[in-house]
Amino acid sequence: MRATAAGDAGSGAFDGQTHIFPLRVYYEDTDAAGIVYYANYLKFAERARTEMMRLLGAEHQTMLVQDGVGFAVRACSADYLLPARLDDAIAVHTRVTAVGGASLAIAQTVVRPGRNGGAAVPLVALTVRLACIDGRQRAARMPEAVRMALRRLFAGE
């Protein structure tokens, strides 16, 4: 399993234990007032989680085909702090907070980069619990290589 993204255009990158996935707000992401529609933050978070897993060497399609398992969101909560607007450059910061045999907990924050090198401004804070499931949609153990890569990331190795 690899932990860096050389050559993976669009996958973001790790900064220590945090995966950072940059994106831009497009017209299609907003409501009539040019503010990001609340459900689209869930899409942004899903993309970021997928790219984090890709950088860890755990592509979803490969897990489905080779191991017969995938991840499903079991629980998600979102705290909407500030809006993102049309054309904003934003980023999703993803951090693994717990790794079990068949589950994974993640904290994700959608941020707007700070101005003039200042601190990033949190827009939405999400907590997500994922379950590893098999083709019958029953809990299944994560593939060992995936679990170990996630645990190494969680431990900061």
N, C-alpha and C positions, 0 to 999 in steps of 0.2 A: 504494500500500500504506500502510496506517495503522499507527501504532505505539502508539496509546493506546486505551483501552477505554471511552470515554464511551458509556454506554448498553448495554454488553454485560454484563448481569447474569450473574454466575456464571463469568465468564471469567478472573477473577484480574486481576493488573495487573503492569506492569513496574516494577522498582526498579533503575534503571540498566540493566545488561545481563542482569539476572536476572528471570525471570518467576516470580511468586509466586502459587500457586493454593491457597487455603485450603479445607479440608474438615473434616468431623467424622467420627469413627469411630462407625458404627452397629452394632447387634447383628449384622446380617447379615455384617459384615466380620470378626467374631471367631470364635474357637473356643470350646469349652465353658468355658474359664477366663477368657474376656473379653479375650483377647489377640488382636491382629490376626493373622489367618492369613497366613503368609508370602507366598503368591501374590497376595494382594490389594494388596500394595505395587506390583506390576507394573500392576495396574488403575489405581491412583491415579496412577502415573507416566504412563500412557497418556492419561488424562484431562487431566493437566496439559500434556503435549506438544500435544494436540489444541487446547486452549484457547490456548496460546501461539501456535500457528500461526494460529488464528482471529483473534487480535489483530493479527497481522502482515498480515492480509488474505489468508491462504492457507488457505481452508476446504478440507477434504479432499474433500467432495462436488464442489465447483467444479473442483478439479484433475482429478478423475476424469472429469467430464462434458466440460469444456472442453479439457483438455490430454491426456486419456487416460493419466494417470500417477497414482501414489499412492506412499506410503511404506510400507515393510515393515521390521520389525526384523531386522537381519542378525546382530547380536550384542548381548548384554546381560549384564552382571555386576552382582551385588548383594552388598553387604557389610551384613549385619544387625547393627547395633550395640546398639540398645535396643528394647524392644517399645513399641508404642502400644497403648492399652487402650480399652475401651468408653467412649464419650462424650468421649474426648480431642479437643480442637481441634488439628489438625495442619495443616501446609502442605507443598506440594511446591515446592522451589526448582529451577528449570530454567535452565541456562546452556548456550548453544551454545559448543562448544569447537573445532569445525572445520567448514568448509563446502567441499565439493568440487563437481564438476560434476554428479555423480549420487549423492552420499552426504553424510551429515550426522552429526556426532558431538555428543553431548549429555551433560552431567553433570547428574544430578538427585539432590537430597537431600531426603528426607522429614524434616521437623523438627517438634519440639514447641516452640511459642513459650516463651521464657524467662519465668520468674515475676518479677513486679514490674519489668517492663521489661528484664530481663536478657537475655543472649544466647540465641538459639535453641539447642535441644539436638538434635544430629543423631541420627536413629533408623536410617535406612537410606541408604546411599550407592550410587547406581547409575551405571554408565557404559553408554551406549547408542549403537550405531552403526546408522543407518538407511540403507537403499538406496532410491533412487527407481526405481520399476519401471513398465513398461508393462503393457498388458492381457495380454501373453503371459508375464508375470512375468520379463521380462528387464530388465537395467539400462537406464535411460533418463535423459537429461539432465533436470535439474530445470527447470521453467519459469523463464525469465530473471527475471521479477518476483519470484518466490519466492526464488530464489538471491540476488538483490540485497538483498532485505529481510533475509534471514538473515545475509548478510555485513555489512550495516550494523549489525545487532544485535551480531554478533560483534566488530566494530570499536568498538562503543560510541558510534555516531553517533546 
